[in-house]
Amino acid sequence: MIADEAEMASMMAAAQKGDAGMYRALLAEVQLWLERYYRKRVAPAQLDDLVQEVMMAVHHKRATWDPSRAFYPWLAAIARYRWVDHLRKVYRSAEDELGDHDAPEDSEEEAVMARMSLERLFVHLPDKQVEVIELVKIEGLSIAEASAKTGQSESLVKVNIHRGLKKLSALVEKAE
């Protein structure tokens, strides 16, 4: 059974103070949590390597954890970033295997499918967030240009983009 938030925070705080026994216990719990986290996200053959990679990252970043903050969100952020890095490596590897000679010709079908996918996700966001995400992230306008076009302040444009992308990310992650 994986330790709860308070136990993990207590173990990490003790580990930061040099308690080697608590650090070993913490790493054992972290390993269990990571295995569960990645089990449905990566191929079984890649699970151990990714878990070990994240455990090394936790080891190297352990001094960055703030004892006044929750432990699991800190761990989840590291795990998520390493998972995204892993997906990039897998994608690049698959891309390299295809080689340039097998690359399909550009087609509008992919763009249409991508746009349809975006439209399905955008229905979950407020119109103001969708508007600024489209202007800045898709059309390439600057924050100032999007602000002028929408009537939102520049800081509100940034906030709406951040909140919208965060919600989209959560939706995509939930769908996986």
Backbone as a printed PyTorch tensor [residue, N CA C, xyz], in Angstrom:
tensor([[[  0.8460,  -1.1770,   0.0000],
         [  0.0000,   0.0000,   0.0000],
         [  0.8920,   1.2410,   0.0000]],

        [[  0.5390,   2.1850,  -0.8260],
         [  1.3320,   3.4040,  -0.9600],
         [  0.9850,   4.3640,   0.1790]],

        [[  2.0250,   4.9740,   0.7280],
         [  1.8610,   5.8900,   1.8560],
         [  1.0150,   7.0980,   1.4650]],

        [[  0.3380,   7.6720,   2.4630],
         [ -0.4760,   8.8560,   2.1770],
         [  0.4070,  10.1050,   2.1500]],

        [[ -0.2170,  11.2200,   1.8360],
         [  0.4980,  12.4930,   1.6750],
         [  1.3170,  12.8550,   2.9100]],

        [[  0.7060,  12.7570,   4.0820],
         [  1.3990,  13.1560,   5.3120],
         [  2.6240,  12.2840,   5.5660]],

        [[  2.4870,  10.9790,   5.3330],
         [  3.6240,  10.0720,   5.5340],
         [  4.7490,  10.3770,   4.5500]],

        [[  4.3820,  10.6140,   3.2970],
         [  5.3950,  10.9130,   2.2770],
         [  6.1110,  12.2230,   2.6040]],

        [[  5.3540,  13.2300,   2.9930],
         [  5.9540,  14.5130,   3.3360],
         [  6.8830,  14.3680,   4.5380]],

        [[  6.4670,  13.5800,   5.5060],
         [  7.2920,  13.3530,   6.6910],
         [  8.5890,  12.6300,   6.3210]],

        [[  8.4750,  11.6040,   5.4840],
         [  9.6740,  10.8700,   5.0570],
         [ 10.6180,  11.7730,   4.2670]],

        [[ 10.0570,  12.6020,   3.3760],
         [ 10.8980,  13.4780,   2.5630],
         [ 11.5880,  14.5200,   3.4410]],

        [[ 10.8600,  15.0700,   4.4030],
         [ 11.4580,  16.0570,   5.3020],
         [ 12.6150,  15.4330,   6.0790]],

        [[ 12.4210,  14.2030,   6.5700],
         [ 13.4890,  13.5100,   7.2960],
         [ 14.6620,  13.2100,   6.3600]],

        [[ 14.3520,  12.8110,   5.1450],
         [ 15.4100,  12.5120,   4.1620],
         [ 16.2190,  13.7600,   3.8430]],

        [[ 15.5490,  14.8950,   3.7300],
         [ 16.2660,  16.1460,   3.4580],
         [ 17.1990,  16.5200,   4.6080]],

        [[ 16.8820,  16.0390,   5.8050],
         [ 17.7270,  16.3230,   6.9700],
         [ 18.8260,  15.2730,   7.1400]],

        [[ 18.8830,  14.2960,   6.2060],
         [ 19.9720,  13.3270,   6.2290],
         [ 19.6310,  11.9550,   6.7770]],

        [[ 18.3650,  11.6730,   7.0520],
         [ 17.9670,  10.3610,   7.5680],
         [ 17.9570,   9.3460,   6.4270]],

        [[ 19.0070,   8.5330,   6.3360],
         [ 19.1720,   7.5790,   5.2380],
         [ 18.0860,   6.5030,   5.2410]],

        [[ 17.6940,   6.0420,   6.4200],
         [ 16.6510,   5.0170,   6.5130],
         [ 15.3210,   5.5190,   5.9750]],

        [[ 14.9680,   6.7390,   6.3320],
         [ 13.7240,   7.3240,   5.8370],
         [ 13.8050,   7.5670,   4.3360]],

        [[ 14.9980,   7.9030,   3.8680],
         [ 15.1660,   8.1370,   2.4310],
         [ 14.9570,   6.8420,   1.6560]],

        [[ 15.4910,   5.7320,   2.1730],
         [ 15.2670,   4.4290,   1.5060],
         [ 13.7800,   4.0790,   1.5020]],

        [[ 13.1190,   4.3170,   2.6290],
         [ 11.6770,   4.0430,   2.7090],
         [ 10.9060,   4.9280,   1.7340]],

        [[ 11.3010,   6.1890,   1.6590],
         [ 10.6660,   7.1200,   0.7280],
         [ 10.8320,   6.6350,  -0.7120]],

        [[ 12.0400,   6.2510,  -1.0750],
         [ 12.2820,   5.7990,  -2.4500],
         [ 11.4880,   4.5390,  -2.7770]],

        [[ 11.3220,   3.6550,  -1.8100],
         [ 10.5070,   2.4500,  -2.0360],
         [  9.0570,   2.8420,  -2.3220]],

        [[  8.5410,   3.8010,  -1.5650],
         [  7.1690,   4.2750,  -1.7830],
         [  7.0410,   5.0060,  -3.1160]],

        [[  8.0400,   5.8130,  -3.4340],
         [  8.0440,   6.5400,  -4.7050],
         [  8.0300,   5.5500,  -5.8600]],

        [[  8.8230,   4.4930,  -5.7510],
         [  8.8750,   3.4880,  -6.8110],
         [  7.5060,   2.8430,  -7.0170]],

        [[  6.8340,   2.4830,  -5.9340],
         [  5.4880,   1.8920,  -6.0500],
         [  4.5180,   2.8650,  -6.7170]],

        [[  4.5680,   4.1220,  -6.2910],
         [  3.6700,   5.1290,  -6.8610],
         [  3.9430,   5.3130,  -8.3530]],

        [[  5.2210,   5.3990,  -8.7250],
         [  5.5840,   5.5940, -10.1300],
         [  5.1620,   4.4030, -10.9880]],

        [[  5.3480,   3.2080, -10.4760],
         [  4.9320,   2.0260, -11.2390],
         [  3.4360,   2.0550, -11.5100]],

        [[  2.6660,   2.4420, -10.5190],
         [  1.2180,   2.5540, -10.7100],
         [  0.8900,   3.6860, -11.6860]],

        [[  1.5720,   4.8100, -11.5480],
         [  1.3300,   5.9780, -12.3990],
         [  1.6020,   5.6560, -13.8720]],

        [[  2.6920,   4.9590, -14.1420],
         [  3.1010,   4.7020, -15.5250],
         [  2.5070,   3.4260, -16.1270]],

        [[  1.9370,   2.5700, -15.3320],
         [  1.4750,   1.2660, -15.8180],
         [  0.5780,   1.3770, -17.0510]],

        [[ -0.3010,   2.3630, -17.0890],
         [ -1.2170,   2.5200, -18.2310],
         [ -0.7280,   3.5590, -19.2260]],

        [[  0.4480,   4.1430, -18.9610],
         [  0.9330,   5.2060, -19.8190],
         [  2.0680,   4.7810, -20.7520]],

        [[  2.7840,   3.7270, -20.3950],
         [  3.9100,   3.2890, -21.2220],
         [  3.8560,   1.7800, -21.4250]],

        [[  4.5700,   1.3270, -22.4260],
         [  4.6570,  -0.1070, -22.7000],
         [  5.3540,  -0.7980, -21.5310]],

        [[  4.9340,  -2.0140, -21.2150],
         [  5.5480,  -2.7380, -20.0890],
         [  7.0730,  -2.8360, -20.1770]],

        [[  7.6050,  -2.9600, -21.3750],
         [  9.0510,  -3.0870, -21.5440],
         [  9.7800,  -1.7870, -21.1970]],

        [[  9.0770,  -0.6790, -21.1890],
         [  9.6920,   0.6200, -20.9130],
         [  9.4770,   1.0890, -19.4760]],

        [[  8.6310,   0.3990, -18.7480],
         [  8.2280,   0.8200, -17.4100],
         [  9.4130,   0.9540, -16.4490]],

        [[ 10.2240,  -0.0930, -16.3190],
         [ 11.3260,  -0.0670, -15.3520],
         [ 12.3180,   1.0540, -15.6280]],

        [[ 12.6670,   1.2220, -16.9000],
         [ 13.6320,   2.2710, -17.2380],
         [ 13.0980,   3.6570, -16.8990]],

        [[ 11.8280,   3.8900, -17.1970],
         [ 11.2370,   5.2040, -16.9250],
         [ 11.1280,   5.4470, -15.4200]],

        [[ 10.7310,   4.4260, -14.6810],
         [ 10.6460,   4.5670, -13.2200],
         [ 12.0180,   4.8920, -12.6450]],

        [[ 13.0480,   4.1840, -13.1090],
         [ 14.4040,   4.4450, -12.6110],
         [ 14.8720,   5.8550, -12.9820]],

        [[ 14.5430,   6.2820, -14.1720],
         [ 14.9150,   7.6250, -14.6160],
         [ 14.2730,   8.6870, -13.7200]],

        [[ 13.0050,   8.4960, -13.3800],
         [ 12.3150,   9.4570, -12.5280],
         [ 12.8580,   9.3970, -11.1070]],

        [[ 13.1850,   8.2110, -10.6390],
         [ 13.7530,   8.1100,  -9.2940],
         [ 15.0940,   8.8420,  -9.2190]],

        [[ 15.8640,   8.7860, -10.2810],
         [ 17.1110,   9.5490, -10.3240],
         [ 16.8150,  11.0480, -10.3070]],

        [[ 15.7920,  11.4560, -11.0360],
         [ 15.4140,  12.8710, -11.0500],
         [ 14.9580,  13.3100,  -9.6610]],

        [[ 14.1910,  12.4680,  -8.9830],
         [ 13.7490,  12.7820,  -7.6210],
         [ 14.9720,  12.9340,  -6.7150]],

        [[ 15.9140,  12.0270,  -6.8670],
         [ 17.1390,  12.0920,  -6.0650],
         [ 17.8750,  13.4190,  -6.3020]],

        [[ 18.0210,  13.7870,  -7.5650],
         [ 18.7500,  15.0150,  -7.8940],
         [ 17.9810,  16.2810,  -7.5190]],

        [[ 16.6420,  16.2020,  -7.5210],
         [ 15.8270,  17.3910,  -7.2580],
         [ 15.2730,  17.4260,  -5.8330]],

        [[ 15.6770,  16.4810,  -5.0010],
         [ 15.0770,  16.3880,  -3.6590],
         [ 15.2220,  17.6630,  -2.8430]],

        [[ 16.2640,  18.4160,  -3.0780],
         [ 16.4580,  19.6580,  -2.3270],
         [ 15.4780,  20.7450,  -2.7550]],

        [[ 14.8160,  20.5690,  -3.9020],
         [ 13.8770,  21.5910,  -4.3770],
         [ 12.4950,  21.4530,  -3.7430]],

        [[ 12.2410,  20.3090,  -3.0930],
         [ 10.9230,  20.1330,  -2.4710],
         [ 10.8290,  21.0200,  -1.2390]],

        [[  9.7430,  21.7600,  -1.1480],
         [  9.5010,  22.6700,  -0.0360],
         [  8.6050,  21.9560,   0.9790]],

        [[  9.0830,  21.7440,   2.2050],
         [  8.2900,  21.0260,   3.2130],
         [  6.9400,  21.6710,   3.5370]],

        [[  6.7670,  22.9210,   3.1820],
         [  5.4690,  23.5560,   3.4340],
         [  4.4530,  23.2360,   2.3360]],

        [[  4.9040,  22.5530,   1.2910],
         [  4.0310,  22.1990,   0.1660],
         [  3.7500,  20.6990,   0.1750]],

        [[  2.7330,  20.2830,  -0.5580],
         [  2.3800,  18.8620,  -0.6570],
         [  3.4470,  18.1090,  -1.4480]],

        [[  3.6650,  16.8510,  -1.0770],
         [  4.7020,  16.0440,  -1.7210],
         [  4.2240,  15.4600,  -3.0500]],

        [[  3.0370,  14.8610,  -3.0640],
         [  2.5920,  14.1610,  -4.2700],
         [  2.4840,  15.0590,  -5.5060]],

        [[  1.9930,  16.2870,  -5.4080],
         [  1.9930,  17.1370,  -6.6080],
         [  3.4110,  17.4080,  -7.1270]],

        [[  4.3600,  17.5550,  -6.2170],
         [  5.7620,  17.7500,  -6.6080],
         [  6.2600,  16.5250,  -7.3650]],

        [[  5.9950,  15.3410,  -6.8130],
         [  6.4010,  14.0870,  -7.4600],
         [  5.6820,  13.9170,  -8.7980]],

        [[  4.3910,  14.2080,  -8.8380],
         [  3.6130,  14.0530, -10.0690],
         [  4.1250,  14.9700, -11.1720]],

        [[  4.5510,  16.1640, -10.8030],
         [  5.0860,  17.0970, -11.8130],
         [  6.3590,  16.5220, -12.4330]],

        [[  7.2430,  15.9900, -11.6060],
         [  8.4720,  15.3760, -12.1240],
         [  8.1150,  14.1920, -13.0210]],

        [[  7.2000,  13.3510, -12.5540],
         [  6.8030,  12.1680, -13.3250],
         [  6.1840,  12.5670, -14.6660]],

        [[  5.3430,  13.5870, -14.6540],
         [  4.6860,  14.0210, -15.8830],
         [  5.6990,  14.5760, -16.8820]],

        [[  6.6360,  15.4010, -16.4080],
         [  7.6490,  15.9590, -17.3150],
         [  8.5260,  14.8600, -17.9000]],

        [[  8.9040,  13.8910, -17.0890],
         [  9.7300,  12.7820, -17.5970],
         [  8.9380,  11.9160, -18.5770]],

        [[  7.6410,  11.7810, -18.3220],
         [  6.8020,  11.0040, -19.2330],
         [  6.7200,  11.6930, -20.5940]],

        [[  6.5420,  13.0100, -20.5800],
         [  6.4940,  13.7600, -21.8380],
         [  7.8300,  13.6320, -22.5740]],

        [[  8.9380,  13.7330, -21.8400],
         [ 10.2580,  13.5420, -22.4580],
         [ 10.3680,  12.1430, -23.0630]],

        [[  9.8590,  11.1620, -22.3480],
         [  9.8720,   9.7760, -22.8300],
         [  9.0580,   9.6530, -24.1240]],

        [[  7.8850,  10.2600, -24.1580],
         [  7.0480,  10.2020, -25.3570],
         [  7.7490,  10.8500, -26.5470]],

        [[  8.4460,  11.9460, -26.2890],
         [  9.2050,  12.5990, -27.3640],
         [ 10.2760,  11.6600, -27.9110]],

        [[ 10.9920,  10.9850, -27.0180],
         [ 12.0400,  10.0460, -27.4590],
         [ 11.4400,   8.9160, -28.2860]],

        [[ 10.3300,   8.3640, -27.8110],
         [  9.6700,   7.2700, -28.5330],
         [  9.2110,   7.7510, -29.9000]],

        [[  8.6270,   8.9550, -29.9370],
         [  8.1520,   9.5100, -31.1970],
         [  9.3070,   9.7280, -32.1650]],

        [[ 10.3980,  10.3190, -31.6630],
         [ 11.5630,  10.5550, -32.5310],
         [ 12.1490,   9.2440, -33.0320]],

        [[ 12.1860,   8.2590, -32.1690],
         [ 12.7180,   6.9540, -32.5570],
         [ 11.8620,   6.3480, -33.6690]],

        [[ 10.5640,   6.4150, -33.5120],
         [  9.6590,   5.8950, -34.5390],
         [  9.7970,   6.6820, -35.8280]],

        [[  9.9810,   7.9860, -35.6880],
         [ 10.1530,   8.8470, -36.8560],
         [ 11.4480,   8.4920, -37.5910]],

        [[ 12.5150,   8.2460, -36.8470],
         [ 13.7950,   7.8700, -37.4430],
         [ 13.7040,   6.5370, -38.1770]],

        [[ 12.9200,   5.6130, -37.6070],
         [ 12.7580,   4.3150, -38.2500],
         [ 12.0500,   4.4380, -39.5970]],

        [[ 11.1240,   5.3920, -39.6880],
         [ 10.4130,   5.5890, -40.9460],
         [ 11.3520,   6.1110, -42.0300]],

        [[ 12.2080,   7.0230, -41.6310],
         [ 13.1290,   7.6200, -42.6020],
         [ 12.4150,   8.5880, -43.5120]],

        [[ 13.1730,   9.4160, -44.1910],
         [ 12.5970,  10.4240, -45.0750],
         [ 11.9390,   9.8190, -46.3090]],

        [[ 12.4570,   8.6940, -46.7820],
         [ 11.9080,   8.1160, -48.0100],
         [ 10.4880,   7.5830, -47.8290]],

        [[ 10.0850,   7.3390, -46.5940],
         [  8.7410,   6.8390, -46.3490],
         [  7.7800,   7.9270, -45.9000]],

        [[  8.2370,   9.1600, -45.8550],
         [  7.3990,  10.2420, -45.3560],
         [  6.2290,  10.4750, -46.3060]],

        [[  5.0210,  10.5340, -45.7570],
         [  3.8690,  10.7760, -46.6240],
         [  3.8660,  12.2200, -47.1150]],

        [[  3.1970,  12.4190, -48.2350],
         [  3.0620,  13.7710, -48.7490],
         [  2.1350,  14.5520, -47.8320]],

        [[  2.3510,  15.8590, -47.7680],
         [  1.4840,  16.6990, -46.9550],
         [  0.0530,  16.5610, -47.4480]],

        [[ -0.8510,  16.4240, -46.5050],
         [ -2.2470,  16.3420, -46.9010],
         [ -3.0720,  17.2280, -45.9830]],

        [[ -4.1340,  17.7320, -46.5220],
         [ -5.0060,  18.5800, -45.7220],
         [ -5.8370,  17.7580, -44.7580]],

        [[ -5.8990,  16.4580, -44.9700],
         [ -6.6950,  15.5920, -44.1070],
         [ -6.2120,  15.6660, -42.6570]],

        [[ -4.8990,  15.6540, -42.4500],
         [ -4.3620,  15.7310, -41.0970],
         [ -4.7360,  17.0440, -40.4340]],

        [[ -4.6450,  18.1340, -41.1700],
         [ -4.9940,  19.4390, -40.6240],
         [ -6.4740,  19.4930, -40.2590]],

        [[ -7.3170,  18.9270, -41.0930],
         [ -8.7560,  18.9070, -40.8290],
         [ -9.0520,  18.0710, -39.5870]],

        [[ -8.4060,  16.9100, -39.4770],
         [ -8.6170,  16.0340, -38.3240],
         [ -8.1330,  16.7140, -37.0410]],

        [[ -6.9940,  17.3910, -37.1200],
         [ -6.4690,  18.0910, -35.9490],
         [ -7.4320,  19.1990, -35.5200]],

        [[ -7.9460,  19.9250, -36.4950],
         [ -8.8760,  21.0120, -36.1880],
         [-10.1640,  20.4640, -35.5690]],

        [[-10.6440,  19.3420, -36.0750],
         [-11.8510,  18.7270, -35.5190],
         [-11.6060,  18.2980, -34.0720]],

        [[-10.4320,  17.7540, -33.8110],
         [-10.0900,  17.3430, -32.4490],
         [-10.0530,  18.5550, -31.5220]],

        [[ -9.4570,  19.6350, -32.0010],
         [ -9.4070,  20.8580, -31.2110],
         [-10.8070,  21.3800, -30.9210]],

        [[-11.6540,  21.3700, -31.9220],
         [-13.0190,  21.8740, -31.7490],
         [-13.7620,  21.0660, -30.6820]],

        [[-13.5360,  19.7540, -30.6670],
         [-14.1910,  18.9200, -29.6470],
         [-13.6750,  19.2520, -28.2580]],

        [[-12.4010,  19.6000, -28.1480],
         [-11.8410,  19.9750, -26.8490],
         [-12.2770,  21.3810, -26.4400]],

        [[-12.3560,  22.2770, -27.4160],
         [-12.6900,  23.6670, -27.1260],
         [-14.0880,  23.8300, -26.5340]],

        [[-14.9960,  22.9010, -26.7750],
         [-16.3500,  23.0470, -26.2200],
         [-16.3380,  23.0060, -24.6970]],

        [[-15.2500,  22.5070, -24.1140],
         [-15.1440,  22.4200, -22.6590],
         [-14.5600,  23.6840, -22.0330]],

        [[-14.1920,  24.6540, -22.8540],
         [-13.5690,  25.8800, -22.3660],
         [-14.4890,  27.0790, -22.5570]],

        [[-14.3430,  28.0990, -21.7170],
         [-15.0830,  29.3470, -21.9370],
         [-14.6430,  30.0020, -23.2570]],

        [[-15.5490,  30.7060, -23.8870],
         [-15.2750,  31.3250, -25.1880],
         [-14.0620,  32.2520, -25.1600]],

        [[-13.8900,  33.0040, -24.0820],
         [-12.7630,  33.9420, -23.9930],
         [-11.4280,  33.2080, -24.0210]],

        [[-11.3610,  32.0220, -23.3890],
         [-10.1280,  31.2320, -23.4030],
         [ -9.8660,  30.6710, -24.7930]],

        [[-10.9040,  30.1570, -25.4180],
         [-10.7610,  29.6070, -26.7680],
         [-10.2740,  30.6890, -27.7260]],

        [[-10.8750,  31.8590, -27.6250],
         [-10.5420,  32.9540, -28.5290],
         [ -9.0580,  33.3170, -28.4530]],

        [[ -8.5260,  33.4850, -27.2330],
         [ -7.1220,  33.8950, -27.1220],
         [ -6.1580,  32.7520, -27.4340]],

        [[ -6.5450,  31.5160, -27.1450],
         [ -5.6950,  30.3740, -27.5090],
         [ -5.5780,  30.2980, -29.0280]],

        [[ -6.7040,  30.4590, -29.7240],
         [ -6.6660,  30.4240, -31.1850],
         [ -5.8170,  31.5620, -31.7490]],

        [[ -5.9920,  32.7650, -31.2000],
         [ -5.2550,  33.9140, -31.7210],
         [ -3.7550,  33.7990, -31.4860]],

        [[ -3.3560,  33.4230, -30.2720],
         [ -1.9390,  33.4240, -29.9190],
         [ -1.2530,  32.1100, -30.2940]],

        [[ -1.8530,  30.9950, -29.9270],
         [ -1.1820,  29.7050, -30.1140],
         [ -1.3810,  29.1070, -31.5020]],

        [[ -2.4710,  29.4280, -32.1480],
         [ -2.7260,  28.8400, -33.4700],
         [ -2.4010,  29.8280, -34.5830]],

        [[ -2.9080,  31.0630, -34.4630],
         [ -2.6720,  32.0520, -35.5200],
         [ -1.3380,  32.7770, -35.3710]],

        [[ -0.7290,  32.7020, -34.1830],
         [  0.5970,  33.2930, -33.9900],
         [  0.6230,  34.7640, -33.6410]],

        [[ -0.5120,  35.3300, -33.2100],
         [ -0.5180,  36.7240, -32.8030],
         [  0.2350,  36.8800, -31.4840]],

        [[  0.7340,  38.0690, -31.2360],
         [  1.3910,  38.3510, -29.9610],
         [  0.3170,  38.5660, -28.9040]],

        [[  0.7500,  38.5730, -27.6490],
         [ -0.1780,  38.8390, -26.5450],
         [ -0.8090,  40.2210, -26.7270]],

        [[  0.0050,  41.2090, -27.0920],
         [ -0.4980,  42.5740, -27.2890],
         [ -1.5290,  42.6220, -28.4140]],

        [[ -1.2530,  41.9320, -29.5180],
         [ -2.1960,  41.9160, -30.6460],
         [ -3.5050,  41.2330, -30.2560]],

        [[ -3.3980,  40.1210, -29.5170],
         [ -4.6060,  39.4210, -29.0750],
         [ -5.4000,  40.2890, -28.1090]],

        [[ -4.6910,  41.0230, -27.2580],
         [ -5.3440,  41.9280, -26.3200],
         [ -6.1200,  43.0080, -27.0630]],

        [[ -5.4890,  43.5970, -28.0540],
         [ -6.1470,  44.6460, -28.8360],
         [ -7.3570,  44.0920, -29.5930]],

        [[ -7.2290,  42.8940, -30.1070],
         [ -8.2970,  42.3120, -30.9210],
         [ -9.4960,  41.8720, -30.0800]],

        [[ -9.2380,  41.4070, -28.8450],
         [-10.3230,  40.8740, -28.0180],
         [-10.8630,  41.8530, -26.9940]],

        [[-10.0790,  42.9000, -26.7040],
         [-10.4980,  43.8350, -25.6740],
         [-10.1220,  43.3670, -24.2690]],

        [[ -9.4620,  42.2260, -24.1700],
         [ -8.9900,  41.7390, -22.8740],
         [ -7.6400,  42.3990, -22.5820]],

        [[ -7.3580,  42.6270, -21.3140],
         [ -6.0400,  43.1660, -20.9690],
         [ -4.9820,  42.1080, -21.2910]],

        [[ -3.7380,  42.5510, -21.4420],
         [ -2.6640,  41.6040, -21.7540],
         [ -2.5270,  40.5530, -20.6590]],

        [[ -2.6510,  40.9660, -19.4050],
         [ -2.5340,  39.9860, -18.3240],
         [ -3.7010,  39.0040, -18.3510]],

        [[ -4.8920,  39.4620, -18.7100],
         [ -6.0340,  38.5590, -18.8050],
         [ -5.8620,  37.5910, -19.9740]],

        [[ -5.2880,  38.0630, -21.0690],
         [ -5.0080,  37.1720, -22.2020],
         [ -4.0760,  36.0530, -21.7410]],

        [[ -3.0180,  36.4090, -21.0120],
         [ -2.0610,  35.4020, -20.5210],
         [ -2.7390,  34.4170, -19.5710]],

        [[ -3.5560,  34.9420, -18.6670],
         [ -4.2670,  34.0860, -17.7040],
         [ -5.2170,  33.1440, -18.4390]],

        [[ -5.9770,  33.6800, -19.3980],
         [ -6.9200,  32.8430, -20.1390],
         [ -6.2070,  31.7660, -20.9480]],

        [[ -5.0630,  32.0980, -21.5290],
         [ -4.2940,  31.0900, -22.2650],
         [ -3.8090,  30.0190, -21.3070]],

        [[ -3.2290,  30.4370, -20.1910],
         [ -2.6990,  29.4810, -19.2150],
         [ -3.8000,  28.5520, -18.7050]],

        [[ -4.9120,  29.1310, -18.2770],
         [ -6.0170,  28.3130, -17.7420],
         [ -6.6040,  27.3980, -18.8090]],

        [[ -6.7470,  27.9310, -20.0180],
         [ -7.3070,  27.1160, -21.1010],
         [ -6.4100,  25.9510, -21.4570]],

        [[ -5.1160,  26.2030, -21.5830],
         [ -4.1820,  25.1250, -21.9250],
         [ -4.0930,  24.0970, -20.8010]],

        [[ -4.1740,  24.5690, -19.5730],
         [ -4.1420,  23.6460, -18.4310],
         [ -5.3710,  22.7310, -18.4650]],

        [[ -6.5280,  23.3140, -18.7560],
         [ -7.7590,  22.5110, -18.8390],
         [ -7.6830,  21.5330, -20.0160]],

        [[ -7.1760,  22.0000, -21.1630],
         [ -7.0310,  21.1120, -22.3240],
         [ -6.0840,  19.9620, -22.0030]],

        [[ -4.9980,  20.2660, -21.3380],
         [ -4.0390,  19.2310, -20.9480],
         [ -4.6860,  18.1990, -20.0430]],

        [[ -5.4770,  18.6640, -19.0810],
         [ -6.1700,  17.7520, -18.1780],
         [ -7.1690,  16.8740, -18.9410]],

        [[ -7.8660,  17.4680, -19.9010],
         [ -8.8220,  16.7030, -20.7030],
         [ -8.1280,  15.6160, -21.5210]],

        [[ -7.0020,  15.9800, -22.1240],
         [ -6.2660,  15.0140, -22.9450],
         [ -5.7090,  13.9040, -22.0660]],

        [[ -5.1470,  14.2770, -20.9190],
         [ -4.5750,  13.2780, -20.0140],
         [ -5.6580,  12.3490, -19.4930]],

        [[ -6.8440,  12.8910, -19.2060],
         [ -7.9680,  12.0980, -18.7130],
         [ -8.4330,  11.1030, -19.7840]],

        [[ -8.3490,  11.5020, -21.0420],
         [ -8.8230,  10.6550, -22.1440],
         [ -7.8840,   9.4830, -22.4250]],

        [[ -6.6400,   9.5910, -21.9780],
         [ -5.6630,   8.5370, -22.2760],
         [ -5.8780,   7.3670, -21.4500]]])
